[in-house]
Amino acid sequence: NQNGTVSDIGSDVLDAAQETFQEDVETVKNQIESVIEAVHASIQAGLQSVNTGVRL
């Protein structure tokens, strides 16, 4: 059945595209989390030095 084959190929392509998209989303999510952690760390460091400055 020619039709079946075409739609099978179509759905395979869609599945592959969806998997790739999922991986991209994961990657972006991880990058955002890393950035947030870095920002948080530098805010903490900034607060620490402000506190130290106040104490001095």
PDB file of N, CA, C, O and CB in Angstrom:
ATOM      1  N   ASN A   1       0.850  -1.209   0.000  1.00  0.00           N
ATOM      2  CA  ASN A   1       0.000   0.000   0.000  1.00  0.00           C
ATOM      3  C   ASN A   1       0.876   1.247   0.000  1.00  0.00           C
ATOM      4  O   ASN A   1       1.519   1.572   0.998  1.00  0.00           O
ATOM      5  CB  ASN A   1      -0.957   0.013   1.236  1.00  0.00           C
ATOM      6  N   GLN A   2       0.890   1.927  -1.122  1.00  0.00           N
ATOM      7  CA  GLN A   2       1.749   3.099  -1.296  1.00  0.00           C
ATOM      8  C   GLN A   2       1.439   4.176  -0.254  1.00  0.00           C
ATOM      9  O   GLN A   2       2.341   4.790   0.316  1.00  0.00           O
ATOM     10  CB  GLN A   2       1.583   3.673  -2.710  1.00  0.00           C
ATOM     11  N   ASN A   3       0.156   4.386  -0.022  1.00  0.00           N
ATOM     12  CA  ASN A   3      -0.284   5.413   0.919  1.00  0.00           C
ATOM     13  C   ASN A   3       0.278   5.166   2.313  1.00  0.00           C
ATOM     14  O   ASN A   3       0.805   6.076   2.953  1.00  0.00           O
ATOM     15  CB  ASN A   3      -1.807   5.464   0.973  1.00  0.00           C
ATOM     16  N   GLY A   4       0.159   3.928   2.771  1.00  0.00           N
ATOM     17  CA  GLY A   4       0.657   3.560   4.095  1.00  0.00           C
ATOM     18  C   GLY A   4       2.127   3.896   4.240  1.00  0.00           C
ATOM     19  O   GLY A   4       2.555   4.440   5.258  1.00  0.00           O
ATOM     20  N   THR A   5       2.897   3.567   3.213  1.00  0.00           N
ATOM     21  CA  THR A   5       4.340   3.807   3.240  1.00  0.00           C
ATOM     22  C   THR A   5       4.634   5.300   3.405  1.00  0.00           C
ATOM     23  O   THR A   5       5.464   5.698   4.223  1.00  0.00           O
ATOM     24  CB  THR A   5       5.001   3.271   1.952  1.00  0.00           C
ATOM     25  N   VAL A   6       3.941   6.112   2.615  1.00  0.00           N
ATOM     26  CA  VAL A   6       4.174   7.556   2.674  1.00  0.00           C
ATOM     27  C   VAL A   6       3.859   8.092   4.060  1.00  0.00           C
ATOM     28  O   VAL A   6       4.633   8.871   4.617  1.00  0.00           O
ATOM     29  CB  VAL A   6       3.328   8.287   1.618  1.00  0.00           C
ATOM     30  N   SER A   7       2.725   7.680   4.624  1.00  0.00           N
ATOM     31  CA  SER A   7       2.363   8.202   5.943  1.00  0.00           C
ATOM     32  C   SER A   7       3.289   7.635   7.020  1.00  0.00           C
ATOM     33  O   SER A   7       3.559   8.306   8.016  1.00  0.00           O
ATOM     34  CB  SER A   7       0.894   7.866   6.272  1.00  0.00           C
ATOM     35  N   ASP A   8       3.778   6.405   6.829  1.00  0.00           N
ATOM     36  CA  ASP A   8       4.755   5.836   7.773  1.00  0.00           C
ATOM     37  C   ASP A   8       6.017   6.680   7.783  1.00  0.00           C
ATOM     38  O   ASP A   8       6.531   7.048   8.839  1.00  0.00           O
ATOM     39  CB  ASP A   8       5.094   4.368   7.404  1.00  0.00           C
ATOM     40  N   ILE A   9       6.508   6.982   6.575  1.00  0.00           N
ATOM     41  CA  ILE A   9       7.713   7.814   6.468  1.00  0.00           C
ATOM     42  C   ILE A   9       7.438   9.164   7.116  1.00  0.00           C
ATOM     43  O   ILE A   9       8.268   9.681   7.864  1.00  0.00           O
ATOM     44  CB  ILE A   9       8.149   7.994   4.977  1.00  0.00           C
ATOM     45  N   GLY A  10       6.268   9.735   6.826  1.00  0.00           N
ATOM     46  CA  GLY A  10       5.888  11.017   7.406  1.00  0.00           C
ATOM     47  C   GLY A  10       5.919  10.989   8.921  1.00  0.00           C
ATOM     48  O   GLY A  10       6.447  11.902   9.555  1.00  0.00           O
ATOM     49  N   SER A  11       5.351   9.936   9.502  1.00  0.00           N
ATOM     50  CA  SER A  11       5.292   9.890  10.961  1.00  0.00           C
ATOM     51  C   SER A  11       6.672   9.615  11.564  1.00  0.00           C
ATOM     52  O   SER A  11       6.981  10.082  12.661  1.00  0.00           O
ATOM     53  CB  SER A  11       4.295   8.818  11.418  1.00  0.00           C
ATOM     54  N   ASP A  12       7.506   8.850  10.834  1.00  0.00           N
ATOM     55  CA  ASP A  12       8.894   8.649  11.293  1.00  0.00           C
ATOM     56  C   ASP A  12       9.626   9.978  11.347  1.00  0.00           C
ATOM     57  O   ASP A  12      10.328  10.282  12.311  1.00  0.00           O
ATOM     58  CB  ASP A  12       9.649   7.665  10.365  1.00  0.00           C
ATOM     59  N   VAL A  13       9.448  10.763  10.291  1.00  0.00           N
ATOM     60  CA  VAL A  13      10.095  12.082  10.233  1.00  0.00           C
ATOM     61  C   VAL A  13       9.595  12.954  11.380  1.00  0.00           C
ATOM     62  O   VAL A  13      10.380  13.637  12.036  1.00  0.00           O
ATOM     63  CB  VAL A  13       9.823  12.775   8.866  1.00  0.00           C
ATOM     64  N   LEU A  14       8.291  12.927  11.616  1.00  0.00           N
ATOM     65  CA  LEU A  14       7.724  13.718  12.710  1.00  0.00           C
ATOM     66  C   LEU A  14       8.280  13.273  14.060  1.00  0.00           C
ATOM     67  O   LEU A  14       8.633  14.099  14.902  1.00  0.00           O
ATOM     68  CB  LEU A  14       6.194  13.607  12.710  1.00  0.00           C
ATOM     69  N   ASP A  15       8.353  11.950  14.254  1.00  0.00           N
ATOM     70  CA  ASP A  15       8.895  11.423  15.513  1.00  0.00           C
ATOM     71  C   ASP A  15      10.321  11.903  15.732  1.00  0.00           C
ATOM     72  O   ASP A  15      10.683  12.350  16.820  1.00  0.00           O
ATOM     73  CB  ASP A  15       8.850   9.887  15.520  1.00  0.00           C
ATOM     74  N   ALA A  16      11.126  11.800  14.675  1.00  0.00           N
ATOM     75  CA  ALA A  16      12.523  12.215  14.770  1.00  0.00           C
ATOM     76  C   ALA A  16      12.615  13.704  15.089  1.00  0.00           C
ATOM     77  O   ALA A  16      13.415  14.127  15.924  1.00  0.00           O
ATOM     78  CB  ALA A  16      13.272  11.900  13.461  1.00  0.00           C
ATOM     79  N   ALA A  17      11.777  14.494  14.404  1.00  0.00           N
ATOM     80  CA  ALA A  17      11.788  15.937  14.636  1.00  0.00           C
ATOM     81  C   ALA A  17      11.403  16.247  16.072  1.00  0.00           C
ATOM     82  O   ALA A  17      11.985  17.127  16.705  1.00  0.00           O
ATOM     83  CB  ALA A  17      10.837  16.650  13.666  1.00  0.00           C
ATOM     84  N   GLN A  18      10.418  15.517  16.581  1.00  0.00           N
ATOM     85  CA  GLN A  18       9.954  15.757  17.943  1.00  0.00           C
ATOM     86  C   GLN A  18      11.035  15.402  18.959  1.00  0.00           C
ATOM     87  O   GLN A  18      11.237  16.124  19.936  1.00  0.00           O
ATOM     88  CB  GLN A  18       8.684  14.953  18.222  1.00  0.00           C
ATOM     89  N   GLU A  19      11.730  14.288  18.725  1.00  0.00           N
ATOM     90  CA  GLU A  19      12.812  13.888  19.623  1.00  0.00           C
ATOM     91  C   GLU A  19      13.902  14.944  19.646  1.00  0.00           C
ATOM     92  O   GLU A  19      14.400  15.314  20.709  1.00  0.00           O
ATOM     93  CB  GLU A  19      13.395  12.534  19.201  1.00  0.00           C
ATOM     94  N   THR A  20      14.274  15.432  18.454  1.00  0.00           N
ATOM     95  CA  THR A  20      15.305  16.470  18.357  1.00  0.00           C
ATOM     96  C   THR A  20      14.863  17.713  19.110  1.00  0.00           C
ATOM     97  O   THR A  20      15.639  18.313  19.853  1.00  0.00           O
ATOM     98  CB  THR A  20      15.604  16.814  16.880  1.00  0.00           C
ATOM     99  N   PHE A  21      13.613  18.091  18.911  1.00  0.00           N
ATOM    100  CA  PHE A  21      13.066  19.273  19.581  1.00  0.00           C
ATOM    101  C   PHE A  21      13.132  19.096  21.083  1.00  0.00           C
ATOM    102  O   PHE A  21      13.515  20.016  21.806  1.00  0.00           O
ATOM    103  CB  PHE A  21      11.616  19.536  19.137  1.00  0.00           C
ATOM    104  N   GLN A  22      12.751  17.890  21.565  1.00  0.00           N
ATOM    105  CA  GLN A  22      12.769  17.594  22.997  1.00  0.00           C
ATOM    106  C   GLN A  22      14.187  17.762  23.543  1.00  0.00           C
ATOM    107  O   GLN A  22      14.390  18.352  24.604  1.00  0.00           O
ATOM    108  CB  GLN A  22      12.247  16.158  23.269  1.00  0.00           C
ATOM    109  N   GLU A  23      15.160  17.235  22.801  1.00  0.00           N
ATOM    110  CA  GLU A  23      16.557  17.337  23.241  1.00  0.00           C
ATOM    111  C   GLU A  23      17.007  18.794  23.284  1.00  0.00           C
ATOM    112  O   GLU A  23      17.702  19.214  24.209  1.00  0.00           O
ATOM    113  CB  GLU A  23      17.478  16.527  22.309  1.00  0.00           C
ATOM    114  N   ASP A  24      16.598  19.558  22.269  1.00  0.00           N
ATOM    115  CA  ASP A  24      16.950  20.980  22.237  1.00  0.00           C
ATOM    116  C   ASP A  24      16.366  21.701  23.443  1.00  0.00           C
ATOM    117  O   ASP A  24      17.036  22.515  24.078  1.00  0.00           O
ATOM    118  CB  ASP A  24      16.453  21.633  20.934  1.00  0.00           C
ATOM    119  N   VAL A  25      15.112  21.395  23.750  1.00  0.00           N
ATOM    120  CA  VAL A  25      14.454  22.020  24.906  1.00  0.00           C
ATOM    121  C   VAL A  25      15.217  21.674  26.179  1.00  0.00           C
ATOM    122  O   VAL A  25      15.448  22.539  27.023  1.00  0.00           O
ATOM    123  CB  VAL A  25      12.971  21.560  25.020  1.00  0.00           C
ATOM    124  N   GLU A  26      15.608  20.410  26.316  1.00  0.00           N
ATOM    125  CA  GLU A  26      16.378  19.989  27.489  1.00  0.00           C
ATOM    126  C   GLU A  26      17.684  20.784  27.577  1.00  0.00           C
ATOM    127  O   GLU A  26      18.043  21.294  28.639  1.00  0.00           O
ATOM    128  CB  GLU A  26      16.675  18.468  27.430  1.00  0.00           C
ATOM    129  N   THR A  27      18.382  20.880  26.451  1.00  0.00           N
ATOM    130  CA  THR A  27      19.664  21.598  26.415  1.00  0.00           C
ATOM    131  C   THR A  27      19.479  23.045  26.835  1.00  0.00           C
ATOM    132  O   THR A  27      20.222  23.561  27.670  1.00  0.00           O
ATOM    133  CB  THR A  27      20.285  21.533  25.009  1.00  0.00           C
ATOM    134  N   VAL A  28      18.479  23.695  26.247  1.00  0.00           N
ATOM    135  CA  VAL A  28      18.213  25.101  26.573  1.00  0.00           C
ATOM    136  C   VAL A  28      17.866  25.240  28.044  1.00  0.00           C
ATOM    137  O   VAL A  28      18.330  26.166  28.709  1.00  0.00           O
ATOM    138  CB  VAL A  28      17.072  25.663  25.700  1.00  0.00           C
ATOM    139  N   LYS A  29      17.047  24.319  28.560  1.00  0.00           N
ATOM    140  CA  LYS A  29      16.659  24.356  29.969  1.00  0.00           C
ATOM    141  C   LYS A  29      17.887  24.249  30.861  1.00  0.00           C
ATOM    142  O   LYS A  29      18.015  24.975  31.846  1.00  0.00           O
ATOM    143  CB  LYS A  29      15.668  23.224  30.289  1.00  0.00           C
ATOM    144  N   ASN A  30      18.790  23.338  30.509  1.00  0.00           N
ATOM    145  CA  ASN A  30      20.017  23.172  31.293  1.00  0.00           C
ATOM    146  C   ASN A  30      20.878  24.425  31.239  1.00  0.00           C
ATOM    147  O   ASN A  30      21.458  24.829  32.247  1.00  0.00           O
ATOM    148  CB  ASN A  30      20.815  21.967  30.788  1.00  0.00           C
ATOM    149  N   GLN A  31      20.963  25.046  30.052  1.00  0.00           N
ATOM    150  CA  GLN A  31      21.756  26.271  29.916  1.00  0.00           C
ATOM    151  C   GLN A  31      21.169  27.387  30.768  1.00  0.00           C
ATOM    152  O   GLN A  31      21.898  28.117  31.439  1.00  0.00           O
ATOM    153  CB  GLN A  31      21.828  26.711  28.442  1.00  0.00           C
ATOM    154  N   ILE A  32      19.836  27.513  30.736  1.00  0.00           N
ATOM    155  CA  ILE A  32      19.175  28.549  31.531  1.00  0.00           C
ATOM    156  C   ILE A  32      19.431  28.310  33.013  1.00  0.00           C
ATOM    157  O   ILE A  32      19.710  29.246  33.761  1.00  0.00           O
ATOM    158  CB  ILE A  32      17.656  28.578  31.244  1.00  0.00           C
ATOM    159  N   GLU A  33      19.335  27.050  33.433  1.00  0.00           N
ATOM    160  CA  GLU A  33      19.581  26.727  34.841  1.00  0.00           C
ATOM    161  C   GLU A  33      21.005  27.082  35.236  1.00  0.00           C
ATOM    162  O   GLU A  33      21.235  27.602  36.328  1.00  0.00           O
ATOM    163  CB  GLU A  33      19.315  25.240  35.109  1.00  0.00           C
ATOM    164  N   SER A  34      21.971  26.802  34.350  1.00  0.00           N
ATOM    165  CA  SER A  34      23.369  27.146  34.637  1.00  0.00           C
ATOM    166  C   SER A  34      23.532  28.648  34.788  1.00  0.00           C
ATOM    167  O   SER A  34      24.213  29.120  35.698  1.00  0.00           O
ATOM    168  CB  SER A  34      24.297  26.626  33.526  1.00  0.00           C
ATOM    169  N   VAL A  35      22.901  29.398  33.890  1.00  0.00           N
ATOM    170  CA  VAL A  35      22.985  30.856  33.948  1.00  0.00           C
ATOM    171  C   VAL A  35      22.387  31.365  35.252  1.00  0.00           C
ATOM    172  O   VAL A  35      22.971  32.217  35.922  1.00  0.00           O
ATOM    173  CB  VAL A  35      22.265  31.493  32.742  1.00  0.00           C
ATOM    174  N   ILE A  36      21.208  30.833  35.612  1.00  0.00           N
ATOM    175  CA  ILE A  36      20.547  31.256  36.855  1.00  0.00           C
ATOM    176  C   ILE A  36      21.447  30.956  38.051  1.00  0.00           C
ATOM    177  O   ILE A  36      21.577  31.773  38.963  1.00  0.00           O
ATOM    178  CB  ILE A  36      19.172  30.545  37.022  1.00  0.00           C
ATOM    179  N   GLU A  37      22.071  29.770  38.036  1.00  0.00           N
ATOM    180  CA  GLU A  37      22.975  29.414  39.140  1.00  0.00           C
ATOM    181  C   GLU A  37      24.148  30.378  39.208  1.00  0.00           C
ATOM    182  O   GLU A  37      24.543  30.803  40.293  1.00  0.00           O
ATOM    183  CB  GLU A  37      23.487  27.971  38.980  1.00  0.00           C
ATOM    184  N   ALA A  38      24.704  30.721  38.062  1.00  0.00           N
ATOM    185  CA  ALA A  38      25.844  31.644  38.025  1.00  0.00           C
ATOM    186  C   ALA A  38      25.450  33.019  38.550  1.00  0.00           C
ATOM    187  O   ALA A  38      26.167  33.629  39.343  1.00  0.00           O
ATOM    188  CB  ALA A  38      26.393  31.765  36.595  1.00  0.00           C
ATOM    189  N   VAL A  39      24.285  33.495  38.087  1.00  0.00           N
ATOM    190  CA  VAL A  39      23.798  34.797  38.554  1.00  0.00           C
ATOM    191  C   VAL A  39      23.575  34.755  40.059  1.00  0.00           C
ATOM    192  O   VAL A  39      23.970  35.668  40.785  1.00  0.00           O
ATOM    193  CB  VAL A  39      22.488  35.193  37.825  1.00  0.00           C
ATOM    194  N   HIS A  40      22.940  33.687  40.514  1.00  0.00           N
ATOM    195  CA  HIS A  40      22.668  33.531  41.944  1.00  0.00           C
ATOM    196  C   HIS A  40      23.963  33.543  42.738  1.00  0.00           C
ATOM    197  O   HIS A  40      24.061  34.191  43.780  1.00  0.00           O
ATOM    198  CB  HIS A  40      21.894  32.231  42.213  1.00  0.00           C
ATOM    199  N   ALA A  41      24.962  32.815  42.233  1.00  0.00           N
ATOM    200  CA  ALA A  41      26.255  32.752  42.910  1.00  0.00           C
ATOM    201  C   ALA A  41      26.900  34.129  42.989  1.00  0.00           C
ATOM    202  O   ALA A  41      27.457  34.497  44.023  1.00  0.00           O
ATOM    203  CB  ALA A  41      27.187  31.777  42.190  1.00  0.00           C
ATOM    204  N   SER A  42      26.825  34.885  41.908  1.00  0.00           N
ATOM    205  CA  SER A  42      27.464  36.209  41.943  1.00  0.00           C
ATOM    206  C   SER A  42      26.684  37.181  42.817  1.00  0.00           C
ATOM    207  O   SER A  42      27.272  38.070  43.433  1.00  0.00           O
ATOM    208  CB  SER A  42      27.592  36.776  40.526  1.00  0.00           C
ATOM    209  N   ILE A  43      25.363  37.018  42.878  1.00  0.00           N
ATOM    210  CA  ILE A  43      24.569  37.846  43.803  1.00  0.00           C
ATOM    211  C   ILE A  43      24.970  37.515  45.240  1.00  0.00           C
ATOM    212  O   ILE A  43      25.169  38.411  46.060  1.00  0.00           O
ATOM    213  CB  ILE A  43      23.030  37.613  43.592  1.00  0.00           C
ATOM    214  N   GLN A  44      25.086  36.231  45.531  1.00  0.00           N
ATOM    215  CA  GLN A  44      25.500  35.808  46.869  1.00  0.00           C
ATOM    216  C   GLN A  44      26.859  36.408  47.210  1.00  0.00           C
ATOM    217  O   GLN A  44      27.061  36.935  48.304  1.00  0.00           O
ATOM    218  CB  GLN A  44      25.553  34.265  46.965  1.00  0.00           C
ATOM    219  N   ALA A  45      27.789  36.323  46.257  1.00  0.00           N
ATOM    220  CA  ALA A  45      29.132  36.859  46.481  1.00  0.00           C
ATOM    221  C   ALA A  45      29.071  38.370  46.701  1.00  0.00           C
ATOM    222  O   ALA A  45      29.771  38.914  47.555  1.00  0.00           O
ATOM    223  CB  ALA A  45      30.056  36.529  45.286  1.00  0.00           C
ATOM    224  N   GLY A  46      28.218  39.039  45.915  1.00  0.00           N
ATOM    225  CA  GLY A  46      28.051  40.479  46.061  1.00  0.00           C
ATOM    226  C   GLY A  46      27.504  40.833  47.429  1.00  0.00           C
ATOM    227  O   GLY A  46      27.991  41.760  48.076  1.00  0.00           O
ATOM    228  N   LEU A  47      26.492  40.100  47.872  1.00  0.00           N
ATOM    229  CA  LEU A  47      25.901  40.345  49.186  1.00  0.00           C
ATOM    230  C   LEU A  47      26.939  40.103  50.277  1.00  0.00           C
ATOM    231  O   LEU A  47      27.023  40.843  51.257  1.00  0.00           O
ATOM    232  CB  LEU A  47      24.664  39.444  49.407  1.00  0.00           C
ATOM    233  N   GLN A  48      27.722  39.052  50.082  1.00  0.00           N
ATOM    234  CA  GLN A  48      28.765  38.729  51.052  1.00  0.00           C
ATOM    235  C   GLN A  48      29.740  39.902  51.203  1.00  0.00           C
ATOM    236  O   GLN A  48      30.069  40.302  52.320  1.00  0.00           O
ATOM    237  CB  GLN A  48      29.522  37.451  50.625  1.00  0.00           C
ATOM    238  N   SER A  49      30.196  40.447  50.076  1.00  0.00           N
ATOM    239  CA  SER A  49      31.167  41.539  50.154  1.00  0.00           C
ATOM    240  C   SER A  49      30.517  42.810  50.701  1.00  0.00           C
ATOM    241  O   SER A  49      31.176  43.596  51.383  1.00  0.00           O
ATOM    242  CB  SER A  49      31.779  41.812  48.772  1.00  0.00           C
ATOM    243  N   VAL A  50      29.229  43.018  50.408  1.00  0.00           N
ATOM    244  CA  VAL A  50      28.526  44.157  50.990  1.00  0.00           C
ATOM    245  C   VAL A  50      28.464  43.994  52.505  1.00  0.00           C
ATOM    246  O   VAL A  50      28.741  44.935  53.248  1.00  0.00           O
ATOM    247  CB  VAL A  50      27.099  44.292  50.393  1.00  0.00           C
ATOM    248  N   ASN A  51      28.100  42.799  52.957  1.00  0.00           N
ATOM    249  CA  ASN A  51      28.037  42.533  54.393  1.00  0.00           C
ATOM    250  C   ASN A  51      29.391  42.734  55.048  1.00  0.00           C
ATOM    251  O   ASN A  51      29.490  43.320  56.126  1.00  0.00           O
ATOM    252  CB  ASN A  51      27.540  41.117  54.652  1.00  0.00           C
ATOM    253  N   THR A  52      30.441  42.238  54.386  1.00  0.00           N
ATOM    254  CA  THR A  52      31.794  42.402  54.909  1.00  0.00           C
ATOM    255  C   THR A  52      32.136  43.886  54.990  1.00  0.00           C
ATOM    256  O   THR A  52      32.697  44.346  55.985  1.00  0.00           O
ATOM    257  CB  THR A  52      32.822  41.653  54.027  1.00  0.00           C
ATOM    258  N   GLY A  53      31.801  44.627  53.949  1.00  0.00           N
ATOM    259  CA  GLY A  53      32.052  46.067  53.924  1.00  0.00           C
ATOM    260  C   GLY A  53      31.337  46.772  55.057  1.00  0.00           C
ATOM    261  O   GLY A  53      31.888  47.678  55.682  1.00  0.00           O
ATOM    262  N   VAL A  54      30.103  46.354  55.321  1.00  0.00           N
ATOM    263  CA  VAL A  54      29.329  46.970  56.412  1.00  0.00           C
ATOM    264  C   VAL A  54      29.996  46.659  57.748  1.00  0.00           C
ATOM    265  O   VAL A  54      30.079  47.519  58.625  1.00  0.00           O
ATOM    266  CB  VAL A  54      27.851  46.461  56.407  1.00  0.00           C
ATOM    267  N   ARG A  55      30.464  45.439  57.895  1.00  0.00           N
ATOM    268  CA  ARG A  55      31.092  45.050  59.159  1.00  0.00           C
ATOM    269  C   ARG A  55      32.379  45.830  59.386  1.00  0.00           C
ATOM    270  O   ARG A  55      32.666  46.269  60.500  1.00  0.00           O
ATOM    271  CB  ARG A  55      31.380  43.542  59.178  1.00  0.00           C
ATOM    272  N   LEU A  56      33.156  45.999  58.305  1.00  0.00           N
ATOM    273  CA  LEU A  56      34.383  46.768  58.446  1.00  0.00           C
ATOM    274  C   LEU A  56      33.963  48.202  58.738  1.00  0.00           C
ATOM    275  O   LEU A  56      34.816  49.073  58.904  1.00  0.00           O
ATOM    276  CB  LEU A  56      35.294  46.674  57.156  1.00  0.00           C
TER     277      LEU A  56
END
